[in-house]
Amino acid sequence: MENQKIKKILIFGHSNLGDICYDMVVVSPLKKAFPKALISLITSPKGADIGNSIKGVDQVIIFDKHGKDKGLLGYLRFIAMVRAHKFDLAIILRDMQMHYFLGIRKILKYRKSAIAIKDAHVAEKYLMFLEKQGIKVGPAEFEFKFAEHASRYAANLFKDNSVDTKALKVGIMPLAAWPLKCWPIENWNKIIEKLNTEFNAKVFLFGKTGDSEWDKQVVPNISKQAILTIDQSTVSQTMPLIKALDIFIGLDSSFLHFASCMGIETIGLYGATDPNFIYPLFHKQNIIFSNAGLKCMPCYPGLRGGICNAHEPAECMNAISVEHVWQKITNILNQQKKQTAF
């Protein structure tokens, strides 16, 4: 590939936040291979904040298939707009056919079947894909940037809640888009109480409620000892908050993966989803996988299903004990203390 001829690069990424996070692993090697090229990302409206928070992404193009780009006319208008940019290279990371109509002379499309390495993380597979195309890659890395308004929001939240810079700051994400992946609210409350009592920690709650009855129960019943940002902060405002944390504990959902990619010590609770499928990239060793031993575990990917009610935490998630999670938390915090002592 003649690097000097590549001046405009398009990445066509996913629409879900967790998937977009790992799409961004291709940005750094592309920027190094084509240092003078402008890099654009196509994503959904909810994914725009992520693209704008990644160093190396020069432009975010929103494809709103449920809004202004809906239907045949919207689709055609969007294609015409992208064609007008005259991109030289497209990196396609999702299953789609639109790229055939974008008028881009060089298209590299990722196909799952081309990287047949079992249990390799999707981010690692993306890097292998680039390497096969002759683009030099190194270890996975993510560089974040934060909008001024987002950093100001984080600073004001700390000030309003008397968060000392030396205080232990813990993030908890008790929500996921799929209730089966959730953990009982009373268990989170016990963890929050222990963090407050034993470590005098400032605990922040992250996430966004959905339409399920389970989601509607979280905010009214979660511990008031924690600082609530659920439904109160945008993705861009949440990013600098996560970056300021000492540890993040959550379900297999978007912010868990952001935290890991930011280098925050991350603990993931898994049962309904396969921990070898998509795990916190840099903290697989911290995953707590349910020991319920059910035949249907994990039910995703594959959606094997089982006896669970899909509108509340699964039996496998209920089987993860508070003691197990607390032991993992204390082990990590004690290790961090030892490291700062030297």
N, C-alpha and C positions, 0 to 999 in steps of 0.2 A: 504494500500500500504506500503510495507516494504522499508522505505526510504534509509536504508543503502545499499540496493542492486541496487539502481538507481545511476549509475555513469556517464552515458551519456544520455543527453536529446536532442531530436530534436524537434524544432518548425517548422512546415510547414506553412509559412505565405503566404500573398498575393503578387501581383506584382505591384499594384498601390501605389504610395507614401503615400497618405492619409490613405489607408487601412493598410499599413504596420505600420504606426505610432501607430495605435490603437491595432494592433497585439501585440505590445511590452508591453502592460499592463500586460501580463502574466509573464513577465520575473522576476519581483521582487518577487511575491509570490512563483514562482518555485525555485528561488535562496534561499529563506528563508526556504522552505520546504526541499530542497535538497542541503545544503550548500557546499557539497564536489563534487557535480556533475558538469560536463562541459556542458554548454548549447550552442547548435548550432542552427542556423537559416537558413532555405532554403528560398530564395527569388529570385527575378529577378535581372538582372544586374543593373537596375536603382535603385533597393531597397537596394543594398549592402551598400551604404554609411549610410543609416539609421541604419541598423543592427550594423555597426561598430561604431555608435555614441551612442549606448545604453550600459550603465554599466550592467554587468551581462551576456552579450552575448559574449561568448568566441571565437566563430568561425562563419563566414558567408559562406554558401555554395550557389553558384550561379547556378540556373537552367535557362539556356538560351535556351528556347524552340524555339526561332527564329534564333538561331545561332548554336553553337557547339552541343547542345542537340536536335537539330531538327530531326524529322523523327524517324523511328523505331529503327535504329541502335544507334542514339544519345540517345534516351530514354533508351535503354537497357544498354548502357555504364553508363549513369547517375545512374540508379538503382544499377548496380554492384558497383559503387563507394560509394554510400550511404551505401549499405549492408556491405562494408568492414569496416565501422566505428563501427559496432556492437553496435548500440544504444540500450539502455534498455527501454526507454520511448519516445513515440512520441505524441506531441500535434498537432492535425490537425485542423486548423482554417478555412479551405476553402473547397469547394466542389471539391473532387478529388477521384480517385481510386488508385493512385500509391502506397499509403501506404500499400496496401495488398501485395505488392511484395518486400517490403523493409526488411523483416526478423526481424522486431522489435517485441519483445514479448509482450509489453504492449502498446496499442494504445488507446488514448483518443481523440475522434473526436467530435468537436463541431457541433451541429445541431440546426439550427434556431428554429425548432419546439419544441425543448426541453426547451427553455427559452421563454415562451409565455407571456412576459410582454410588453404591448404596450408602445411605446415611450421611453423605456429604451435605453440608449446609447449602441452601440455595445461593447464598452470597458467594461461597467458595466455587459453586458451579458456574456462576456468572463470570468469575475471574478465569476459570479454566476455559470457558467459551471465548473470552477475549484473547487469551493466549493462543488458542487454536487459530485465531484470525491474524496472528503475527503481531499482536499488541503486547508489549512487555508489561507484566504485572508483578506485584510484590504481595506481601501479606495484606489482608483486608484492612482498610483504614477509612475513617469517616471524619471529615473536618466540618465542624458546625460554625455557623455565624448566627447572631441574634439581632433582630431588629431593635432599634433604640427604644421603641415603645414597649416592647416585650421585656427588655432588661429593666426598664423603669417600673413596669408592673411587678416584677419579681422583687425589686428593691423595696417598693412600697408595701408589698405584702409582708415582707420580713419586718419592716419598721412597725407596721400596724399591729403585728402579733408579737412584738418584742423578741424577735429571733436574734440572739447573739451570734456573731460570726463564729465563735468557738463552740457553739452548741452542736450536739449531735443532731443531724437532720436526716429524717427517714421518710421515704416516699412509700405509699401504699396504694395499689390500684385494686379495689375490691370489685370492679365491674369488668365485664367482657361482653362483646356483642352477642355471644351465645351463652345463655344462662347455665348450660351444662358445664361450662368451664369454671363457674364461680365456686366460692368457698363460703360456708355459712357466716352470716353477719356476726353472730355471737363469738365466733372464733377470731374474727378480725378485732373485735372489741377487747378480747382477752390479750391479744398481742399488743394493741395500743396501750392498754393499761400497764402491761409489763414494761414496755419501752419508756413510759412516763415514770413509773415507780423506780425501776432499777437503773435507768440510764439518763433520766431527766431529759429525754429526747423531745424534739419538736417534730411532730408527725404530720405529714401533709397527705391529703387524700386526693387522688387523681381519677379522672375518667369522665364519661358522659353517659347519662341514663338513656335507655331506649324505651320501647313501648311495652316491654314485658311487665307482668305483675311483680316479678322478682326485683327488677330494677327500681320500681316505684317504692319498694320497701327499704332500699339501702340508705338513702339520705336521711329519712326520719329516724332510723334506728341505729345508725353508726355512731360510735362514741363521739361525744362533744369535746373530748380531750384533744382531738385532732383538728388540724386546720383544714377546712373544707375548700377545695377548689373545683369539686365536681360540678359540672354545668356552669361554672363561673369564670372559666378562663378558656381562651382559644388555644389551638395547638401551638401557635407561635409564642404565646405567653407562657405556656407550660414548659417549653423547651429549656429556657434559662433556669427555671425553677428546678427541673430535674438535674441539670448540670451542677447545681449547687449542693446536691444531696451527698450524703456519705454512704447510703445504702438504699436500695429500692427493692420492694417485695411486691410481687403481683402475680396475676394470672397470665396465661398465654394470650397476651393482647398487645396492642400497639406500643404503649409507653414502656412496657417491660423491655421490648426490643430496642427502643430509643435509648433507654438508660444504659443497656449493655454496650451499645455502639458509642456512647459518650464516655465509656470507661468507668461508669459507676458500678460498684459491686452490686450484683443483681441476683435475687433469689426468685426462681420461677416455680409456681405450683402447677403440676400437671397431673392429669388423670384421664380426662375425656380425649385429650389430644396426645399424639405420639411425640415424646420428647426428642426422638431422633429425626423428626420431620422438619420442624422449624423451632429451634431453640434459641435462647439468648446467645448470640454468636460468640461472645468472649467469656461467657460464664456458664457453659454447659455443666461444669462440675458442681454448680450450686443448685441444679434442678432438684426439686423434691417431687418424686413420682409416687403416686398412690400405691400402697401395698395391698389394696383391696382384693387383688387376685381374681377379678371378675373375668369371665370368658369374653365379654364384649369389649374389654379394654385393650388399646384405646379405640374409641369408635370413630375417630377422625385422624388421618385421612381414611377414606373408605366408607365412612358412615355405616358401619356394621350395625349400629344401633343396639338396643338391648331393652332392659326393663325400665329405663329411666323416663321421667317426665321431662320433656324438653324445655319446660318453662321454669325450671328451678335447678339448683346445683345437683349434679349427678351423684349417685351413690359412691362412685369412686372418689370424687372430690370430698365428700363428707367423711371419708375414711382417713384423710390426711389429718393427723392429730396436731393440736396446738403445741404439744410438747416437742414434736419432731421439728416443726417450723421454728420454735423458740430456740432449740438447740443449735440449729443452723445459723440463726441470727447471732447468738452469743458467740459461737465459734468465730464467725467473721469479724465481729466487733472486737473481740479479744485479740485476734490476729492483727487488726488495724492498730490497736493500742501498742502492740509490741513493735510494729514497724515505725510508728511515730516516736517511740522511745529512743530509737537509735539515731 
